[in-house]
Amino acid sequence: MAPTFTNSNGCPITPDAFATQRVGKHGPLLLQDFNLIDSLSHFDRERIPERVVHAKGSGAYGYFEVTDDITDVCGAGFLDTVGKKTKTFTRFSTVGGEAGSPDSARDPRGFATKLYTEEGNLDLVYNNTPVFFIRDPSKFPHFIHTQKRNPQTHLKDANMFWDYLVSNPESVHQVSILFSDRGTPASYREMNGYSGHTYKWSNKKGEWFYVQVHFISDQGIKNLTNEEAGKLAGSNPDFAQEDLFKNIKAGNFPSWTCYIQTMTQEQAKQAPFSVFDLTKVWSHKDYPMRRFGKLVLNENPKNYFAEVEQAAFAPSHTVPYMEPSADPVLQSRLFSYNDTHRHRLGVNYTQIPVNCPITGVFNPHMRDGAMTVNGNLGSHPNYLASDQPVEFKQFSLQEDQEVWEGAACPFHWVAGDAEFEQASKLYEVLGRYPNQQRNLAHNVAVHVAAADAPIQDRVFEYFSKVSPKLGQAIQKETLELSPRK
């Protein structure tokens, strides 16, 4: 039986759905025509604020399966049995562009996964690169603004872009990845996901570890050249969305094998860099990869807006035995992500089905607000009432594992020559693959050619500290593309 066509309050609309009330056949419209006003007023409001970062995205449902026992590292319930499966929702995205920007943009890719566990929702808010541009959270708004649009011209600005990066040399490792061909993945299926940040996981004995997480694509890595990415931006700007949807629809379910690296507190003290530095990677030789699971995406959303656009991820959404570390950028994200969801979706964003925990929620002091749709706990008191018994789950807390002491003081991580060490090693690794060192120089040169000469000179110096060969190659091609008078 076909559904009855109605207005927003459920009143049936006459068979001529497009008729409007007028004075005579050709006179002015009547304000009393609720069906027209109802339709137009909803249309005027159907766009919610887009994400300030990660605005362009694609998503799919799937499952996480435990393949190996790591209960010696983590006591979380969803990891307690090999073979156990947990439903997931994953959203991929570009970072800096607007909602209508091309999927082929040279940009990091977001790789966020929500696990609907029996202990609440766990959000793994990752990227496709193992490092990031900053390690001081106060720099984030500045950095993002320089990657967006000039406030006067409303155009992307190469001077803004490069002035920020070369003024903050801790960015060089991520920039070297971004301007390699990995900065333009061929699809969401053919890229990895990384925690980037260091996290703290503990087992049920109270032992704890610093952890980094890697999702390695089972499809392999495939990237686009700068020219291929540019061509796709014009011919099919939504190619990654199309690729993901069509492959899942055809039964070609993408998957990722999941690994952890672990480090004890004593090992962290001996490491050549801070474990809380988001611009550094951990050596696989010193901290070997250990497999623990598989992520599979096997179901497309039924409605993009309801499930992808309204999906809300936050690294503060965690479960017992998993905690954030003292990484300052991670600590700032614990606040910022939830704050932006409240602005964009409303204070009750966790009641939206895609964000709703399968366990249910009982927190009687968190009530009311716009778009409360879960019954609002009915007549139950709106505080933790003494005559209303509740159950508290007991689990091992990481209370005494790290002890911090010192004065409250401002701290800015000062950059030095050490920032270039891992970027230099990355450049050496690129040399093992055909054309990858050349492509890195080419991709930078094409972009920086639009900047002013003084900025270009600083870019040449910046990359020369990674490798004199790289700096010279960038300079040579840049000056060929934008010869100076």
N, C-alpha and C positions, 0 to 999 in steps of 0.2 A: 504494500500500500504506500503510495507516494505521500511525503510529508505535506502538511498544510502550510502554505506561504503566509507569513504573518509579519506584523511589525514587532518592535522590541518588547512590547508588553504582552505579546502573544495573541493579539487580536487579529483575526483573519483579514486579509486584504482582498479586495474585490478582484475578479478575474482580470480586469484591465489594470495590471500592476503599475503601469507607467502613466496613468491618468492623474491629473492634478486638478484641484478645486480652483475655479476661476469665477470671475464675474462675467457671465456669458462665455461664449466660445473663445473670444480673443481678448478678454479683459485681464486686469491684474490678478495675480495670485492672492489667495486668502491665507492669512496667518493661521487660521484654524485647521489647515490641512496638515494634521499631525504626521501622517505617513510620509509626506515629503520632508517636513522639518526633522522628523526622526531619522530619516535616511541621510540627509545632508549633514546634520549635526554630528552623527556618528562618523561619517566620512571625514569631516574636518578634524577629527581627533584620533583617527585610526593609526597614525604614526606615533610611536613612542620615541623618546630620545634615543639616538643610536649610541652605542658604546663609544666612549672617548678614545679607546684603543680597542683593537680586535673587532672592529665594526663589521667587517665582511667575513662571513663564516658559513660553514657547511657542517652538518651533523648526521649521526647515525647511532642506532642502538646496537647493542651486542652483549658480549659476556666476557668476564675475566675468569680464567680457569687456573687453579693452582697446579703446577706441574712438578714442583720440587718442594721438599720440606725445608722451610726456613724458620720454624718455630723457635730455634735457638737464637734467632735475631729479633723476631717480632711475634707478640702474643695476640695480635688482632684476630678476631673471630673468623673473618673471611679467608684467612690464611691457614686455618688449623688442620685442614685435611687435604691431602693430595687428591686431585680430581674434583674438588669442590668448585662450583660455578656461581658467579655473582653477576646479576644483570648490570649493564652499564649504559651510559650515554656519553658519546664523545663528540666534541665540537672542535673542528679545525678552523683556523682563521689566519688572515694577514693581520699585521699589528698596526701600522701607521695610517693606512688608507681609510677613506670613507666607505660607507656601505655599498656604494656603486663602483668602487675601484676594481681594477682587474686582478684576477687570481694570480697573474704572472708577475706581479710587482716584485721588485727586488726588496725583500723584507723578510724578517723572521716570520715563522709560522707558529701560531698558537696550537697547542695539542693538549686540550683539557678533557679529562675523563671523570665522570661521576659514577661511583660504584654504590649501588643501592644495597648496603650491607645490613645484616641483622642487628648491628650496633649503631645504625644511623648512616647517613650519607657521608662518603669519603670523596673529596674532590682532589684530584691530582692535576694541578694547574701548571702544565709544563709547556715547553717550547720545542721546536725542532733543532735547536742549537744547544750545546751543553754549557754555554757561558752567555753573558749579557754585556751590555755596554757600560753599565754602572755598578758600583758597589756601595755608593752613598745614596740613601733613599731620597734625600733632599734634592738630588739632581734630576729625579725622574720627570717632573713637570717641565723643567727646562729642556731636557733632552727631547721629549716627545714634541714640544712646541717647535723645535728646530727641524723636526722631520715632517712637519705638516705644512702649513701655508703661511706666507709672509702676511702680517696683519695689514699692510698697506696695499699690496698688489693682489693679495689673495691667490698667489701663485706659489708652487713649490720653488724653493730658493736654494740653489747650490751653495751660495755663500753662507747662509744660516747653517745648512746641513754640515758642511765641512769645517766651518769655524768652531762649532761645538766639539766635533770629534777630535780635531787636532789639538784643541785646548785641554782635552781630557784624555791623556794617552792611555789610561787604563782601558779605554774602549777598543784598542787596536786589535786585540785577539778576536773579538766579535766582528769587528769591521772586516778583518781578513777573511773570516768565514762568510760573511754577508756578500762580499764582492768576489768570492769564488763562485763557481757555478752552483754551489749549494744554496746560494741566496735566491735561486729561482728553481724550486723543485718542479719536476714534471707532473706530479700529482700528489695528493695527500696520502695516497697509498704507498708511495715510493719515497718516503722520508721517515726518519727516526723521531722519537720523542725523548726528551731529557728533563729530569727534575731541575737541573741547573743548580738550584739551592741545595745545601746540606740540610738534611732532616735528622731527627733523633727517633730511633725505634728501640723498643725494649722488649725483652722476653718476660715470661711470667715469673722468672726467678729474680727479676729486678735488675738484671744485667742490661746495659744499654750500649748503643753503637751510633756513631755518625753514619749516615747512609746517603748515597746518591743513587738515583734510579734511571735506568736506560730502557726504552722501548725500541727494539731493533726490528725494522721492517722485514717481514718474511718475503716481500716482493722484491727486495733489493733496493738500492738507491739509484734513482734516475733524475737527472737534472736537465735544465734547458740552458742553452747559450744565451747571451744577452740579446742577440738578434732574434732567436726563436721566441724568447719571452716577449719582445717588443711586437713581433708579428701577431702573436696570440692576443695581446692586449687589444688589438684592433679587430681581429677576425672572430675571436670567441673569448671575451673577457671573463666568462663564467666557466671556463673549461674544467677547472678542478672540481667545482660543484657537480658538473655534468658527469665527469669521469667517476666520481665516488658514487653518485646515485645510480648510474647505469650499471656499474660493476656489481653493486649489491643486488639490484633488481635481477640481474642475469645469474645470480648465484655464485659469482666470483667474489667470495667474501674476503676482504683484506684482513691480515692478521699481523701481530707484532709479538716477538718473543721478549719477555721481560726479565731484566737482570738488575741486580744490585751490586754496588761496591760498598764495602764497609770499612770503617776506621775506628779504632778505639780512641779514648781520650788521650792516652799516652802516645799513640802514633800521631795524633793531631799536633801534639806539642813538638814533635820532631819533624813535622812536614816543613818543606822549604817555603811555604806560603800559608796564609791563614785559611783554615777550613771554612771560614765564613765569607771568603772573598768570591763573589759571584763571577768574577772575570777569569777564574782559573779552573782547569780541569785536574782530575786525579789521574795519576799514572796507572794504566791497566796492569803494568808489571808489578808495581808496589801494592796495588789494591785490586786484586783480580776480580773479574766479572763473575757473578754467581747467578745462575738461572733460577727463577722461582715461578714463572707463570706465562700465560699467553693471553693476549687481548684479541678478540675476534669481533668484527662488525658485520652483522648479518640481517639488519632490519632498517629500512628507510623510514624516516618520519612520515606520518600521515598528513601533517600540517606544519609547514615551515615556521610560520609565525609563532604558533603555540608551543612548538617543541624546540626549535633551534634559536629563534630570535629571543624567546623568553627564558631560555636556559641560563642559569646563573651559577657560576662556579666561584669558589673562594678557598684559598689554602687554609683558612681557619676552620673549614668544615672537615673535621678529622674524626677519628675513632680511637678507642682505648689502645694504648701501646704505640701510638704514633703521635709525635709532637714536632713542632717547629724547633729549629735550632736558633741560636742567637744571631744568625745572619741578619744584618740590619735591613737589607732590602726585603727579605722575607717577612721580618717583623712588621714593616710598614704595610706590606700587602695584606697582612692579617686584618688590618683595619680598612684599608682602601677598597678592597673588592666588595665587602659587604656594604660599605657606604655608597658605592656607585650603584649597587643593585637597589638599594632603598630609594635612591634618586630616580632611577630609570624605570623600575617596575613597581615600587611601592614597598611599604614597610612589611607587608605580608607576602613577599615574593616567594617564600618557601612553601606557600599553599598552592602555588601554580603546579599542576600535576607533574610536569617534567622535573620540578625541583623538590617534590614532596617525598620525604623518607617513607620507606615501606613499613618502618617500625611504628609509625604514628608519632605524634608529639604531645607531650603533656607538660606545659609550663604555664600554670594559671595566672602568673603575674604578667605575661606577655599577651595582652588582649587588644581587641578593638582595632582601630586604624582602618584606612581605606581598603576596600576589597577583602574584608574578612568573609570567607566563604565556607569555613569548616565547622560552623555551629557555635564557635566562640566559647566552647566549654559550658554552654548552657547556664544553669543556675549555680554552678560550682563557684565558691568564693574566688576573688581575683587576687589572692595571695596564698602563701603556703600556710594553710590553716591548721591549727593544732588538732582539731577534731576530724580532720580528713587525712587518714594515714596514707602515706605514699611509700614506695619501695625505692631504695637506692642501690644501684649495682656496685659491687666492690671490685676493684681491679687495682693492680699495682701502679702507684703513681711515681713519677720520676722527680721526687721532691728534693732529694739530697744528693743528686748526682753531679750537679754543677753548682759551685758556690761562687758568686760574684761579689766583689768588694772593691770599693773605690769611690772617689768623689764624683758627684754629678758634674760633668764637664762637657763642653762642645768638642766634637772630634770630627775631623775631615781627613779621609784616607789620602795622604799625599802620594802622588804618583812618582815613580822613579824609573830607572833603566830596566828594572825587573819586569815591568809591564810588557816588554817586547820579547821576553824569552820564549814564552809559549807560542806567540805568533810566529816567531822565527822557526820554531820546530814544525809548526803547521805548514809554513812555506816549504820546508824541506820535504815534508810528506807529500805535498802537492806535486813536487818534482818527480815522484814515482809514477805519476799518471800522465798520459799523453795530453799535452796542451794546457794543463791546469794552471801552471805558473803563468803562462802566457795569457790565459783567459782572465786570471785575477788582475793582471796589469791592464789589460784591455778594458775590463768592466769598470775599473776605477777611472781610467783615463776618459772614457766616454762620458762619465758622470761629472767629473771635476772640470772638464773642458768648459762647462757652463759657468764656472766660478771666476771671480776676478783674479788677476795675476798674483797679488800678495797672498791670497788664500791658496792658490795653486802651489806656490813655493813652500808654504807650510805643510801641504799635503805631501809633496815630494820628500821633505825632511822627515815627516812622520813615518812614511813607509820605508825610507832608507834605513831607519833604525831597526826595522824588521829584517831587511836585507838590502845592501847597496845595489844589488842587481835589480831588485824589485823597484826601488826608488827610481833608478835610471830608466827602466823600461816604462814606468808610468810617465815620467817626465818627457821622454822622447815622443810617445804617442800623443800625450796631451798637447804638446807644442805643435805637433803636426795638425791636430784637430782645431786648435785655436791659436794660430801663430800670433806672436806679440809684435806690435808695431814699433 
